[in-house]
Amino acid sequence: MTMIYKDECFELGLPEPKKGEQQVHYVKRVMLEGIKLDTRQARYIGIGNLHSIVSNLNKQYVPFSLSHQRARCPKTGEVPPYAVDVIWMTDEERELYAEMRKTH
């Protein structure tokens, strides 16, 4: 299990990872708190492959939104010209997820 970097999360204004928390659970928790996460941020905090987590969330039928956008690199502060995955949950998706959790 790869560790999520607590200091980098704090630096980006993301919630602190819980001890032993799996990456997919952390990403879900971030989205449930109404925060967008992109590939560059994910790499910066120790999540090397956001795309595989997206795939995992799809298999779990977790409702979320995905787009491809240019994003700032936390390390350099620059915005490279190519787009990366950006994921988040809308209010409706968070409500739907809460309903799904009640029935399972």
N, C-alpha and C positions, 0 to 999 in steps of 0.2 A: 504494500500500500504506500502510495506516494504521499508525503506530508504536504499540507497546505501551509504556506508561509504566513504566520500570524502578523509579523511586522509589516509585510507588504500589503496584507489585507487592510491593516490599520491605515497605512499610507494612502490607499485608494478610497478610504471611507467605507470599506466593506465590513460586514460583521466578522467577529472573531471566529475562526474555526473551532469546533468542539474537539476535545481530545479523542483521537481515533476515528473521527468522522470521515466517512467515505466521500470522495469527490462528488459523486452524483448527488448525494444527500446535501452536501454544502451548496452546490449550484441550485438545487431545488429550493433550499431555504433562502438563498439570496433573492431568487425570483419571487418567492412568496412575500418577501419584505418590500417588494415593489422596485427592486433595483435591476437595471440592465447590466448584462455582463457580455463582454466581447472577447474574442480569441486572444487579443493582445493582453488584456487584463488577466485573463485566465492563465496564460503562460507566465506572466509576471508573479502570480501568487503560487505557482507550482503545479498548475493543471496544464499538462503538456498538450492534451488533445481534447479541446472542447467539442470537436465534431463527434468523437466517440461517445461523449456524454449526451449530446443531442440525440444520437441514435438510441442510446439506452433509455432516455426519457420517452422517446417515441414508442419504444417497445412496451413501456409501462403505461402507455396512453395518458401521459401527463400533458394537460393542455398548456401550451405556451406559444409565444410568437417568435419567429425567426426571420431575420432579414440579413442582407449582406450590405455592409456600409464601410466607408473608410473610418478608421478609428485611430486615435492618438496612441502612440507607443509610450507606456509609462516610463520606460527606461531612458529613452532619448528625448521625449517630449515632442517629437515630430509626428506628422500624420503621413505615413507612406501612401503612395498612390493607389494601392490595390485594396479591395474590400475584404473584410473578414466577417465571420459569423457574429451576429449580435442577437442575444436571446433575452426575453423578458416575459412576464405575465401581465396581462391586462387585468383590470378589476374583475371583469367577467370570468376570465380564466382562473383567477384565484378563487372566486366563488364556486365555480364548477369543480375545481380540485377539492375544495372543502366538502362539497356534496359527495364527491366520489369517495373521499376518506370515510365519511359517515356510513356509506353502504357496504364498505369492505371490512 
